[in-house]
Amino acid sequence: MAKNKMKSHRGAKKRLKLTGSGKIKRFKAFKSHILTKKAAKRKRGLRKSTIVTSADHKRMLRAMGK
């Protein structure tokens, strides 16, 4: 029997990006709605992208199909 290929998670593939050094870049959550109660400083911080933690790195790579 032929072995099936693993499928990448299409949502993860669209949301995550691999950097040149091999780290995974992602955008922050909690910026889509209910913004009136959040401070301007907090919302400014949420605009920036960040790096996926080492604990999640392997799982995210697998989801991306790498």
C-alpha positions as CSV (number, residue, x, y, z in Angstrom):
1,M,0.0,0.0,0.0
2,A,1.2,3.5,-0.9
3,K,1.9,5.9,2.0
4,N,-0.2,9.0,1.9
5,K,1.5,12.4,1.9
6,M,0.9,14.7,4.9
7,K,-1.3,17.7,4.1
8,S,-0.3,21.1,5.3
9,H,-2.8,23.1,7.4
10,R,-3.9,25.7,4.9
11,G,-4.9,28.2,7.6
12,A,-1.5,27.9,9.2
13,K,0.3,28.3,5.9
14,K,-1.5,31.5,5.2
15,R,-0.9,33.0,8.7
16,L,2.7,32.0,9.4
17,K,5.9,32.9,7.6
18,L,9.3,31.4,7.8
19,T,12.1,33.9,8.4
20,G,15.6,33.7,6.8
21,S,17.1,32.4,10.1
22,G,14.4,29.6,10.3
23,K,12.2,31.2,12.9
24,I,8.4,31.4,12.4
25,K,6.8,34.8,12.3
26,R,3.2,35.3,13.3
27,F,0.7,38.1,14.0
28,K,-0.8,38.8,17.4
29,A,-4.3,38.0,18.4
30,F,-7.0,40.2,20.1
31,K,-6.9,43.1,17.5
32,S,-10.1,42.4,15.6
33,H,-13.0,43.7,17.7
34,I,-13.9,45.1,21.2
35,L,-11.2,47.7,20.8
36,T,-12.7,50.6,22.8
37,K,-11.8,49.1,26.2
38,K,-8.2,48.4,25.1
39,A,-5.5,51.1,25.6
40,A,-3.9,52.7,22.6
41,K,-0.5,51.5,23.8
42,R,-1.8,47.9,23.9
43,K,-3.4,48.2,20.4
44,R,-0.1,49.6,19.0
45,G,1.7,46.6,20.4
46,L,-0.8,44.2,18.8
47,R,0.0,45.6,15.4
48,K,3.5,44.2,15.4
49,S,4.3,40.7,14.4
50,T,6.2,38.3,16.8
51,I,8.1,35.1,16.7
52,V,6.5,31.7,17.6
53,T,7.8,30.3,20.9
54,S,10.3,27.4,20.9
55,A,7.6,25.2,22.6
56,D,5.3,25.6,19.6
57,H,7.9,25.8,16.9
58,K,8.0,22.1,15.9
59,R,4.2,21.9,15.9
60,M,3.8,25.0,13.7
61,L,6.4,23.7,11.2
62,R,4.5,20.5,10.8
63,A,1.3,22.5,10.3
64,M,2.9,24.5,7.6
65,G,4.0,21.3,5.9
66,K,7.8,21.9,6.3
